[in-house]
Amino acid sequence: MARRGDTIELAVLGLLHEGPMHGYELRKRLNLMLGWGRLLSYGSLYPALKKMLRGNLIEEVVPSGPQSRRQRIVYAVTELGTAEFSRLMSEVGPAAWEDDNFDIRFRFFSSTDMEIRLRVLEGRRSRLQERLDRVQRELAMTQKEVDRYATELQRHGVESVEREVRWLSDLINAERGAQGNGAAAPEAPSSAPST
């Protein structure tokens, strides 16, 4: 399982890979990526930024133009940070498809080659299929023992995972189709699952 700090680092490097940003903008975009269930506080962001500054993965940039009384610090990715982002995005293994890390990696899939994307998507689908099989077995065993609302909650969980497995299968098929005809990967389907 990926540590939260590693996930934040990957997300920050990915966002700064797209262009320099100040802390407020980074936090806003990170919270959009992480979703409402995992909001990031300044108390988590700024220590991560300081650690990345010490590691020379990012740098502070003095903005050009008129200066206000309180100057905002703008962060930019360094050459070392770009290399680290590429390394992190090329890693394939269980951490790549776990819940805490998959969404962030998926957000930056355009910076990843097709083989790595396929391995991560297939790993995620396999992990979810295992989860789905386990939950379905548990649902069948406990359906008679639990009340209607507990059963409905389990059924909702099963339907959510089934929906994500179908979405991942569509993405994998699209990637393989693009791979087979030598074209660039097609746009991801517009209906991402709500997990």
C-alpha positions in Angstrom: 0.0 0.0 0.0 1.4 3.4 -0.9 2.0 5.9 1.9 -0.1 9.0 1.8 3.1 11.1 1.5 4.2 9.2 -1.6 0.7 9.8 -3.1 0.9 13.5 -2.4 4.4 13.7 -3.8 3.3 12.0 -7.0 0.3 14.3 -7.3 2.4 17.4 -6.7 5.1 16.4 -9.2 2.4 15.7 -11.8 0.7 19.0 -11.3 3.9 20.9 -11.4 4.9 19.0 -14.4 2.1 20.8 -16.1 3.3 24.2 -14.9 4.4 26.2 -11.8 1.8 26.9 -9.1 1.5 28.4 -5.6 0.5 26.4 -2.6 -3.2 27.5 -2.6 -3.6 26.5 -6.3 -1.8 23.2 -5.6 -4.1 22.4 -2.7 -7.2 23.3 -4.7 -6.2 21.0 -7.6 -5.1 18.2 -5.3 -8.4 18.3 -3.5 -10.2 18.1 -6.8 -8.1 15.0 -7.7 -8.4 13.3 -4.3 -12.2 13.8 -4.1 -14.4 14.9 -1.3 -13.6 11.9 0.9 -9.9 12.7 1.1 -9.4 16.4 1.4 -5.9 17.6 1.9 -5.1 20.2 4.6 -2.3 22.7 4.4 -0.9 20.8 7.4 -0.3 17.9 5.1 0.7 19.8 2.0 3.3 22.2 3.2 5.4 19.6 5.0 5.4 17.5 1.8 6.4 20.6 -0.2 9.3 21.3 2.3 10.5 17.7 2.0 10.4 17.9 -1.8 12.3 21.2 -1.7 15.0 19.6 0.5 15.2 16.7 -2.0 15.6 19.2 -4.9 12.5 17.7 -6.6 10.8 21.2 -6.7 12.0 24.8 -6.3 10.6 28.1 -5.3 10.3 30.5 -8.2 10.0 34.3 -7.8 7.1 35.5 -9.9 7.8 38.3 -12.4 5.7 41.4 -12.5 4.4 43.7 -9.8 4.9 42.4 -6.3 2.2 42.6 -3.6 2.9 43.2 0.1 2.7 39.5 0.7 4.3 37.6 -2.1 3.0 34.1 -2.8 5.6 31.4 -3.2 5.4 29.7 -6.5 6.7 26.1 -6.9 8.1 24.6 -10.0 9.4 21.1 -10.7 13.1 20.7 -11.2 14.9 18.4 -13.6 15.4 15.9 -10.8 11.7 16.2 -10.0 10.8 15.5 -13.6 13.0 12.4 -13.5 11.4 11.3 -10.2 7.9 11.8 -11.6 8.8 9.6 -14.6 10.2 6.9 -12.4 7.1 6.9 -10.1 4.8 6.8 -13.1 6.7 3.9 -14.6 6.4 1.7 -11.5 4.1 -1.2 -11.9 3.0 -3.2 -8.9 0.3 -3.4 -6.2 0.8 0.2 -5.0 0.0 1.4 -8.6 -3.6 0.0 -8.5 -4.5 0.4 -4.8 -7.4 2.8 -4.0 -5.1 5.5 -2.5 -2.8 5.7 -5.6 -4.7 4.6 -8.6 -6.8 7.7 -9.2 -3.7 9.9 -9.0 -1.8 7.7 -11.4 -4.8 7.6 -13.8 -5.0 11.4 -13.8 -1.4 11.5 -15.2 -1.8 8.5 -17.6 -1.0 10.7 -20.6 2.6 10.9 -19.2 2.9 7.1 -19.3 3.5 4.7 -22.1 0.8 2.3 -23.2 2.4 -0.9 -21.8 2.6 0.6 -18.3 -1.0 1.9 -18.6 -2.2 -1.5 -19.6 -0.4 -3.3 -16.7 -1.8 -0.8 -14.2 -5.4 -1.0 -15.6 -5.2 -4.8 -15.6 -3.8 -4.9 -12.1 -6.6 -2.6 -10.9 -9.2 -4.7 -12.6 -7.8 -7.9 -11.1 -7.7 -6.4 -7.6 -11.3 -5.2 -8.0 -12.4 -8.6 -9.3 -10.9 -10.3 -6.2 -12.7 -7.8 -4.0 -16.0 -8.3 -5.9 -15.7 -12.1 -5.6 -15.1 -11.8 -1.8 -18.0 -9.4 -1.3 -20.4 -11.5 -3.3 -19.5 -14.6 -1.3 -20.0 -12.6 2.0 -23.3 -11.2 0.7 -24.6 -14.7 -0.1 -23.5 -16.0 3.4 -24.9 -13.1 5.4 -28.0 -12.1 3.5 -30.2 -14.2 5.8 -28.5 -12.9 8.9 -28.5 -9.1 8.4 -31.3 -6.6 8.0 -32.5 -5.1 4.8 -30.4 -2.0 5.1 -27.1 -3.9 5.6 -28.0 -6.0 2.6 -28.7 -2.9 0.5 -25.4 -1.4 1.5 -23.6 -4.6 0.5 -25.5 -4.7 -2.8 -24.6 -1.1 -3.5 -20.9 -1.9 -2.9 -21.1 -4.8 -5.3 -22.7 -2.7 -8.0 -20.1 0.0 -7.6 -17.2 -2.4 -8.0 -19.0 -4.1 -10.9 -19.4 -0.7 -12.6 -15.7 0.1 -12.1 -14.6 -3.4 -13.4 -16.7 -2.7 -16.6 -15.1 0.8 -17.0 -11.6 -0.7 -16.6 -12.4 -3.4 -19.1 -13.6 -0.7 -21.6 -10.3 1.2 -21.0 -8.2 -1.9 -21.5 -10.0 -2.8 -24.7 -9.5 0.8 -26.0 -5.8 0.7 -25.1 -5.4 -2.7 -26.8 -7.3 -1.5 -29.9 -5.0 1.5 -30.2 -2.0 -0.7 -29.6 -3.1 -3.1 -32.4 -3.4 -0.4 -35.0 -0.4 1.6 -33.9 -2.5 4.7 -33.1 -2.3 6.9 -30.0 -4.5 5.8 -27.1 -8.1 6.9 -27.6 -9.8 9.3 -25.2 -11.0 7.6 -22.0 -14.7 6.9 -21.8 -16.5 10.0 -20.4 -18.4 8.1 -17.7 -15.8 7.4 -15.0 -17.1 5.3 -12.1 -18.3 6.9 -8.9 -16.5 4.9 -6.2 
